[in-house]
Amino acid sequence: MTVVSPTRSTETAANEPLLAYTVSTSPDPLKASPENPQAPEEKGELQIVGSRHSGTPADVQWIRVKVPAGPMSPDLATDLAKITPRISLSGWSVRLDSAAKEFVFSPSAGHAPIGADTGFTIQLSDIAVNRKVGTSPITITESSRTGSSAFQPRSTTFNVGKFPADFYLRNLICTPLVIDNGGEVTLTWERSANATYELLYGDTNLDVTKDTSKKITNVKSDTTFYLRGTTGDASNPVVRILAAQVSVKKPDLEIGNLIVHGTTRLNGAATTRDLTVNTANTLHVRTIEGSGAYGSLAIGGRLTLSTEGREVNVASKFTVAGTTQLNGATTTKNLTVDPGADGYLWLKTGRLDTAPGTNLNAYGTVGIIKNGVQALHSGYISSGFRETTYRANGDGFLTLVLQCLVYSPYNGWQALNSYFTAYATTAGVTRGISVPQVQVQGSRPASSQMSVPVAKGGTVKVSLDSAPISGGGGNGYFSVYWTPLGGGPNLTQATAAEIAEQEEQDEKNGSDRAEVPETFTLDAPVAPETEPSAR
């Protein structure tokens, strides 16, 4: 049980004392003397404990204790001259300033330092308590400073009650002292009948004037209960407060500022593992890290990086189960993949869709390579010009791949001025690639590839051209692939009728060259050291 007595009030922070004071009384509480002037006066005592909480000592010139004296309700004593004052500090003396109604305590020197290890006690004994019930203000004033600053008077006031002789309020007991979250406690106390009583806790204020016990249910956090008894004249009442506390296991917590220097762990049932921040406030977090068997971070709403330059770095897998939308300024609505050797965007399954009216632009080579079962032709070619024409039974991409070979008898060739070339013509547009016919031994083999789109029903002409190096023979390897779009049919070699139809269309379009279908001839390689595999 804690006795909250007396009530303390202070000056503004600028004039607040440099020393800390507590005031207690004996008896507790003080009793007002009987109203009958013939009856002897009640005696009481004030104990004042002073200390310096800061590590820097404070210089003190004097300490004054003002005790109101007289016959009125706010007066404490009837006669200050009857009081016996004492202070525990060595070398200090005390005198009574009757005009100011103050006891003045001062050191023998001009001032004395009081540090963190210099506690002291002031006692005012044999106080003849006056005969009016009420509250008396006891003012403590010190003249103090720190360092070389000027001395300044600093005050604080404590309100000390004088109670009726038959008043009592005692033994506030909380049973049990420790409960589970949501449990209940029973409060009991002893009190006299000549006062009003209130039980206060949290935001609750209960009138318990007629009670000596109270059961409180559904207690979810550590709670301090205050029992307040009020008596005396309404113009200057006297108040006594008792306190008792209950501790709750795993309590609910509502606080102001929370600074955690260690580990914070949230445990609970599956539906209560939540950390909720009021919508008008912000949760500032440097790091959020999952742990344990289910160490994931789930955000049910929106994660916003509100400041330019903030980054989200994902060192492991990044999975999005819903819609991913990229918004920003006109020049920043981009998804950028690092252009390094390993920088690519991989669509493993599903589709890549563009909205109507939008474009899919490629400023470099677009290569689509599928499994070998969709390879149309592949083999070696050493010389000559040849071509064939295909008809697309569905939309798709035709891909050409060229690679030169190593030929060791011609190691002396340094200038590779002849190239193995391939062309693809569709919808009146021709695209081409080339590689050197041979590789200088020891260097990396040259290779190139391209992909061209072919619409359903259209034709594509594939041409190969290889002019041998003077005095020698060139070697190259080619592969032709067809990649259908949307799971459509494969490419087939055009029939004579289809070629004729295409020639007629070319004549209408002003084309002078008729397409002649030929079959690729696979030339055997000339003593190659290595043979690449068809892709």
Stockholm file with secondary structure:
# STOCKHOLM 1.0

chainA/1-535         MTVVSPTRSTETAANEPLLAYTVSTSPDPLKASPENPQAPEEKGELQIVGSRHSGTPADVQWIRVKVPAGPMSPDLATDLAKITPRISLSGWSVRLDSAAKEFVFSPSAGHAPIGADTGFTIQLSDIAVNRKVGTSPITITESSRTGSSAFQPRSTTFNVGKFPADFYLRNLICTPLVIDNGGEVTLTWERSANATYELLYGDTNLDVTKDTSKKITNVKSDTTFYLRGTTGDASNPVVRILAAQVSVKKPDLEIGNLIVHGTTRLNGAATTRDLTVNTANTLHVRTIEGSGAYGSLAIGGRLTLSTEGREVNVASKFTVAGTTQLNGATTTKNLTVDPGADGYLWLKTGRLDTAPGTNLNAYGTVGIIKNGVQALHSGYISSGFRETTYRANGDGFLTLVLQCLVYSPYNGWQALNSYFTAYATTAGVTRGISVPQVQVQGSRPASSQMSVPVAKGGTVKVSLDSAPISGGGGNGYFSVYWTPLGGGPNLTQATAAEIAEQEEQDEKNGSDRAEVPETFTLDAPVAPETEPSAR
#=GR chainA/1-535 SS CEEECSEEEECCGGGCCSSEEEEEEESSSEECCCSSTTSCCCEEEEEEEEECCSSSCEEEEEEEEECCBSSSTTCCBSCGGGCEEEECSTTEEEEEETTTTEEEEEESSSCEEECTTCCEEEEEEEEEBCSSCEEEEEEEEEEEESTTSCCEEEEEEEEEEEECTTCCEEEEEEESSEEETTEEEEEEEEECSSSEEEEEETTEEEECTTCSEEEEEEECSCEEEEEEEEESCTTSCEEEEEEEEEEEESCCCCCSCCCCSSCCCCCCCTTCCCCCCCTTSCCCCSCCCCCSTTCCCCCSSCCCCCSTTCCCCCSSCCCCSSCCCCCCSTTCCCCCCCCSTTCCCCCCSSCCCCCTTCCCCCSSCCCCCCCGGGEEEEEEECSEEEEEEEEESSSEEEEEEEEEEECGGGTTCCCCCCEEEEEEEETTEEEEEEEESEECTTSCCCEEEEEEEECTTCEEEEEEEECCCTTSCCCEEEEEEEEESTTCCCEEECCHHHHHHHHHHHHHTTCCCCCCCCCCCCCCCSSCSCCCCCC
#=GC SS_cons         CEEECSEEEECCGGGCCSSEEEEEEESSSEECCCSSTTSCCCEEEEEEEEECCSSSCEEEEEEEEECCBSSSTTCCBSCGGGCEEEECSTTEEEEEETTTTEEEEEESSSCEEECTTCCEEEEEEEEEBCSSCEEEEEEEEEEEESTTSCCEEEEEEEEEEEECTTCCEEEEEEESSEEETTEEEEEEEEECSSSEEEEEETTEEEECTTCSEEEEEEECSCEEEEEEEEESCTTSCEEEEEEEEEEEESCCCCCSCCCCSSCCCCCCCTTCCCCCCCTTSCCCCSCCCCCSTTCCCCCSSCCCCCSTTCCCCCSSCCCCSSCCCCCCSTTCCCCCCCCSTTCCCCCCSSCCCCCTTCCCCCSSCCCCCCCGGGEEEEEEECSEEEEEEEEESSSEEEEEEEEEEECGGGTTCCCCCCEEEEEEEETTEEEEEEEESEECTTSCCCEEEEEEEECTTCEEEEEEEECCCTTSCCCEEEEEEEEESTTCCCEEECCHHHHHHHHHHHHHTTCCCCCCCCCCCCCCCSSCSCCCCCC
//
